[in-house]
């Protein structure tokens, strides 16, 4: 079992056994399976453990990721066995809780990083999108261009991809290529999971090895797609087509940020259209709900947050998607 799972399992078990409050995320987040989240709340209620919506109040939450990794190792090595379990439901809760806590810690870190480097812009005056809507925020994945920011983003991809148990990670050209490469490295180094990668060319190569695909063979393999965003769903759908033509099995698509908003004239969003068309789920490393939570809890840390947050909430109320369970 990877080290982070050991640490989260033991820490969560210790908290529950000692009656310590455990904080869980909102079930409306697309990056966590809502059914699992709702089940976690049900299990908590049955155990009599107090829960509080929001991201985990861990002292590691605001530290840099290398510092968190070192702190996890220190705390894991100093861990003492907890008292005997008080409920037969405790093992179920532990499995759900370690997934939810890890997701939320990484999500909040990604949002904080994106705000600090300008990849998430707060725009009180608004900016016109391709859809014609005036948005009070804007996400630009192209600003994750330093080693540290790429490491942080792709660690979130790695944790999300790990839940899909893929054989291969696929990166649609062009932005998906560096993302899939870095994600595979981090799955190996941080999670002790060795997965292969593949990606496509924009044009068929007519010399050398030729062909359209590069990397591992996709035949009879479970494939998770790694991309930056889904705007129209075109590149992700093309990736699914290529994977199936090569004999592979697309199982999920992971993106960096989901705006969680309806399409034009209240049609399904690009993410929903893609899910319905390709019959695979889409998960996001961060979502609009994560951005709102970060601004509500730590808005004083970001310029323009106080004046922009009400406009983001208004924008969500007007264009946001209703809560839905993952398929």
C-alpha positions as CSV (number, residue, x, y, z in Angstrom):
1,X,0.0,0.0,0.0
2,X,1.4,3.5,-0.9
3,X,2.8,5.5,2.0
4,X,0.1,8.2,1.8
5,X,-2.6,5.7,2.1
6,X,-1.0,4.1,5.2
7,X,-0.6,7.5,6.8
8,X,-4.2,8.6,6.1
9,X,-5.7,5.3,7.2
10,X,-3.8,5.3,10.5
11,X,-4.4,9.0,11.2
12,X,-8.1,8.9,10.4
13,X,-8.5,5.7,12.5
14,X,-6.8,7.5,15.4
15,X,-9.0,10.5,15.0
16,X,-12.2,8.4,15.0
17,X,-11.2,6.2,17.9
18,X,-10.4,9.3,20.0
19,X,-13.7,11.0,19.2
20,X,-11.9,13.8,17.3
21,X,-14.0,15.9,14.9
22,X,-13.5,14.8,11.3
23,X,-14.1,17.4,8.6
24,X,-15.5,16.2,5.3
25,X,-16.0,18.0,2.0
26,X,-19.3,19.1,0.4
27,X,-20.9,16.2,-1.6
28,X,-21.4,18.6,-4.5
29,X,-17.8,18.3,-5.7
30,X,-17.4,16.6,-9.0
31,X,-13.8,15.4,-8.2
32,X,-15.1,13.1,-5.5
33,X,-17.7,10.5,-6.2
34,X,-20.8,12.1,-4.6
35,X,-22.3,8.6,-3.8
36,X,-19.2,7.8,-1.8
37,X,-19.4,11.2,-0.1
38,X,-23.0,10.8,0.8
39,X,-22.3,7.3,2.1
40,X,-19.5,8.7,4.2
41,X,-21.9,11.1,5.9
42,X,-24.4,8.2,6.5
43,X,-21.6,6.1,8.0
44,X,-20.6,9.0,10.2
45,X,-24.2,9.5,11.4
46,X,-24.4,5.8,12.3
47,X,-21.1,5.9,14.2
48,X,-22.1,9.1,16.1
49,X,-19.0,10.9,14.9
50,X,-19.4,14.6,14.5
51,X,-18.8,15.8,10.9
52,X,-18.4,19.3,9.5
53,X,-18.6,20.3,5.9
54,X,-15.5,22.0,4.4
55,X,-12.0,20.9,3.6
56,X,-9.9,19.2,6.2
57,X,-8.5,21.4,9.0
58,X,-5.1,19.6,8.8
59,X,-2.1,21.6,9.9
60,X,-0.6,20.4,6.7
61,X,-3.1,22.2,4.5
62,X,-1.2,25.4,4.1
63,X,2.3,24.0,3.9
64,X,4.1,23.4,0.6
65,X,3.8,19.9,-0.8
66,X,7.4,18.8,-0.1
67,X,6.9,19.9,3.5
68,X,3.7,18.0,3.7
69,X,5.3,14.8,2.4
70,X,8.1,15.1,5.0
71,X,5.6,15.8,7.7
72,X,3.5,12.8,6.7
73,X,6.6,10.6,7.0
74,X,7.5,12.1,10.4
75,X,3.9,11.6,11.8
76,X,3.6,8.1,10.3
77,X,6.8,7.0,11.9
78,X,5.7,8.5,15.3
79,X,2.3,6.9,15.1
80,X,1.1,4.8,18.1
81,X,-1.7,2.2,17.8
82,X,-5.1,3.7,18.5
83,X,-7.6,2.3,21.1
84,X,-9.8,-0.6,19.9
85,X,-12.4,0.3,17.4
86,X,-15.8,1.3,18.9
87,X,-17.9,0.4,15.8
88,X,-18.0,-2.3,13.2
89,X,-18.6,0.4,10.6
90,X,-15.2,2.0,11.4
91,X,-13.2,0.3,8.6
92,X,-15.8,1.4,6.0
93,X,-15.5,5.0,7.2
94,X,-11.7,4.9,7.1
95,X,-11.6,3.8,3.5
96,X,-14.0,6.6,2.4
97,X,-12.5,9.2,4.6
98,X,-8.9,8.8,3.5
99,X,-10.0,9.3,-0.1
100,X,-12.1,12.3,0.7
101,X,-9.5,14.0,2.9
102,X,-6.7,13.5,0.3
103,X,-8.8,14.9,-2.5
104,X,-9.8,18.0,-0.5
105,X,-6.3,18.8,0.7
106,X,-5.0,18.6,-2.8
107,X,-7.9,20.6,-4.3
108,X,-7.5,23.5,-1.9
109,X,-3.8,23.5,-2.5
110,X,-4.3,23.6,-6.3
111,X,-6.8,26.5,-6.0
112,X,-4.4,28.4,-3.8
113,X,-1.5,27.9,-6.2
114,X,-3.6,28.8,-9.2
115,X,-4.7,32.0,-7.6
116,X,-1.1,32.9,-6.5
117,X,0.4,32.4,-10.0
118,X,-2.5,34.1,-11.9
119,X,-3.8,30.9,-13.5
120,X,-7.1,31.7,-11.8
121,X,-7.8,35.4,-12.3
122,X,-10.4,37.3,-10.2
123,X,-12.1,39.8,-12.4
124,X,-14.6,42.1,-10.6
125,X,-15.3,43.9,-13.9
126,X,-15.7,40.6,-15.7
127,X,-14.2,39.2,-19.0
128,X,-16.2,38.0,-22.0
129,X,-15.9,34.3,-22.7
130,X,-16.3,32.5,-26.0
131,X,-19.8,31.7,-25.0
132,X,-20.5,35.5,-24.8
133,X,-21.0,35.4,-21.0
134,X,-19.2,37.9,-18.8
135,X,-17.3,35.9,-16.2
136,X,-15.9,37.3,-13.0
137,X,-13.1,34.7,-13.0
138,X,-10.9,33.0,-15.6
139,X,-8.8,29.9,-15.6
140,X,-5.7,29.7,-17.8
141,X,-3.8,26.4,-17.5
142,X,-1.0,27.7,-19.7
143,X,0.4,29.6,-16.6
144,X,1.4,26.3,-15.0
145,X,4.8,26.5,-16.7
146,X,7.3,26.2,-13.8
147,X,8.7,23.0,-12.4
148,X,6.9,23.6,-9.1
149,X,3.5,24.5,-10.5
150,X,3.6,21.5,-13.0
151,X,4.6,19.2,-10.1
152,X,1.7,20.5,-8.0
153,X,-0.9,20.2,-10.8
154,X,0.2,16.8,-11.9
155,X,0.3,15.5,-8.4
156,X,-3.5,16.2,-8.3
157,X,-3.9,14.4,-11.6
158,X,-1.9,11.5,-10.1
159,X,-4.2,11.1,-7.0
160,X,-7.3,11.3,-9.2
161,X,-6.0,8.9,-11.8
162,X,-5.0,6.4,-9.1
163,X,-8.7,5.9,-8.2
164,X,-9.4,4.8,-11.7
165,X,-6.8,2.0,-11.6
166,X,-5.7,2.6,-15.3
167,X,-3.2,0.6,-17.2
168,X,-2.4,3.6,-19.4
169,X,-2.6,7.4,-19.2
170,X,-3.4,9.0,-22.5
171,X,-2.5,12.7,-23.3
172,X,-4.3,14.3,-26.2
173,X,-2.0,16.5,-28.3
174,X,-0.7,19.0,-27.5
175,X,-1.3,20.2,-23.9
176,X,-2.0,16.6,-22.7
177,X,1.4,15.4,-23.7
178,X,3.5,17.0,-20.9
179,X,0.6,16.6,-18.4
180,X,0.4,12.8,-19.0
181,X,4.2,12.4,-18.8
182,X,4.6,14.3,-15.5
183,X,1.5,12.5,-14.0
184,X,3.0,9.1,-14.7
185,X,6.3,10.1,-13.1
186,X,4.4,11.3,-10.0
187,X,2.3,8.2,-9.8
188,X,5.5,6.2,-9.7
189,X,7.4,8.4,-7.3
190,X,4.6,9.5,-4.9
191,X,2.1,6.7,-5.1
192,X,4.4,3.7,-6.0
193,X,2.1,3.0,-9.0
194,X,3.8,2.2,-12.3
195,X,1.5,3.1,-15.3
196,X,2.3,3.5,-19.0
197,X,1.6,6.5,-21.2
198,X,0.5,7.1,-24.7
199,X,-0.4,10.2,-26.8
200,X,-1.2,11.1,-30.3
201,X,0.2,13.3,-33.0
202,X,-1.9,16.0,-34.7
203,X,-0.9,14.6,-38.1
204,X,0.0,11.1,-39.2
205,X,3.8,10.6,-39.5
206,X,4.6,9.2,-42.9
207,X,8.3,8.3,-42.2
208,X,10.3,6.6,-39.5
209,X,8.0,4.5,-37.2
210,X,5.0,6.3,-38.7
211,X,1.5,6.3,-37.4
212,X,-0.6,8.6,-35.2
213,X,0.0,7.1,-31.7
214,X,3.1,7.1,-29.6
215,X,3.8,5.1,-26.5
216,X,2.4,2.0,-25.0
217,X,0.0,-0.3,-26.9
218,X,-3.6,0.4,-26.0
219,X,-5.0,-2.9,-27.0
220,X,-7.3,-4.4,-24.2
221,X,-6.0,-1.8,-21.7
222,X,-7.9,0.5,-19.3
223,X,-7.1,4.0,-20.4
224,X,-7.6,7.3,-18.5
225,X,-7.4,10.5,-20.4
226,X,-5.5,13.5,-18.9
227,X,-6.3,16.9,-20.4
228,X,-6.3,20.5,-19.1
229,X,-10.0,21.5,-19.6
230,X,-13.0,20.5,-21.6
231,X,-14.3,23.5,-23.5
232,X,-16.2,21.9,-26.4
233,X,-15.2,18.3,-25.7
234,X,-13.7,17.9,-29.2
235,X,-10.2,16.9,-28.2
236,X,-11.4,14.5,-25.5
237,X,-13.9,12.9,-27.9
238,X,-11.2,12.5,-30.5
239,X,-9.0,10.9,-27.9
240,X,-11.7,8.4,-27.0
241,X,-12.1,7.6,-30.7
242,X,-8.4,7.0,-31.1
243,X,-8.3,4.8,-28.0
244,X,-11.2,2.6,-29.1
245,X,-9.8,2.3,-32.7
246,X,-6.6,1.0,-31.1
247,X,-8.4,-1.6,-29.1
248,X,-8.3,0.3,-25.8
249,X,-11.0,0.9,-23.2
250,X,-11.5,4.6,-22.1
251,X,-12.5,4.5,-18.4
252,X,-12.3,8.2,-17.4
253,X,-11.2,11.7,-18.3
254,X,-9.4,13.9,-15.7
255,X,-9.2,17.7,-16.3
256,X,-7.6,20.5,-14.3
257,X,-10.6,22.8,-13.7
258,X,-14.4,22.4,-14.2
259,X,-16.4,25.6,-14.4
260,X,-19.5,23.6,-13.5
261,X,-21.8,25.7,-15.7
262,X,-24.6,25.1,-18.1
263,X,-24.2,25.3,-21.9
264,X,-25.9,27.9,-24.0
265,X,-29.7,28.1,-23.7
266,X,-29.6,25.8,-20.6
267,X,-28.2,22.9,-22.7
268,X,-26.0,20.5,-20.9
269,X,-22.4,21.6,-20.2
270,X,-19.5,20.5,-22.4
271,X,-18.6,18.1,-19.6
272,X,-22.1,16.6,-19.4
273,X,-22.3,16.3,-23.2
274,X,-19.0,14.5,-23.3
275,X,-20.0,12.1,-20.5
276,X,-23.3,11.4,-22.3
277,X,-21.7,10.9,-25.6
278,X,-18.7,8.8,-24.5
279,X,-20.3,7.1,-21.5
280,X,-17.3,7.7,-19.2
281,X,-17.1,10.0,-16.2
282,X,-15.1,13.3,-16.0
283,X,-13.3,14.2,-12.9
284,X,-11.6,17.6,-12.2
285,X,-8.6,18.4,-10.0
286,X,-10.4,21.5,-9.0
287,X,-13.9,23.0,-9.6
288,X,-15.8,26.3,-9.2
289,X,-17.0,25.1,-5.8
290,X,-13.5,24.7,-4.6
291,X,-12.7,28.2,-5.7
292,X,-15.7,29.6,-3.8
293,X,-14.8,27.6,-0.7
294,X,-11.2,28.9,-0.8
295,X,-12.3,32.6,-1.2
296,X,-14.9,32.2,1.6
297,X,-12.4,30.8,4.0
298,X,-9.1,32.5,3.0
299,X,-10.3,35.5,0.9
300,X,-8.1,38.0,2.9
301,X,-5.1,36.3,1.3
302,X,-6.0,37.3,-2.3
303,X,-6.4,40.7,-3.8
304,X,-9.8,41.4,-5.2
305,X,-11.4,38.4,-3.5
306,X,-13.8,40.4,-1.3
307,X,-15.3,42.3,-4.3
308,X,-15.2,39.4,-6.7
309,X,-16.7,36.7,-4.5
310,X,-20.3,38.1,-4.6
311,X,-20.1,38.3,-8.4
312,X,-18.9,34.7,-8.6
313,X,-21.8,33.6,-6.5
314,X,-24.2,35.6,-8.7
315,X,-22.6,34.1,-11.8
316,X,-23.0,30.6,-10.3
317,X,-26.6,31.1,-9.4
318,X,-27.3,32.2,-13.0
319,X,-25.3,29.7,-15.0
320,X,-24.3,27.0,-12.5
321,X,-25.2,23.3,-12.9
322,X,-27.6,21.7,-10.4
323,X,-26.2,19.1,-8.1
324,X,-26.1,15.7,-9.8
325,X,-24.8,12.2,-8.8
326,X,-22.0,10.8,-10.9
327,X,-23.0,7.9,-13.2
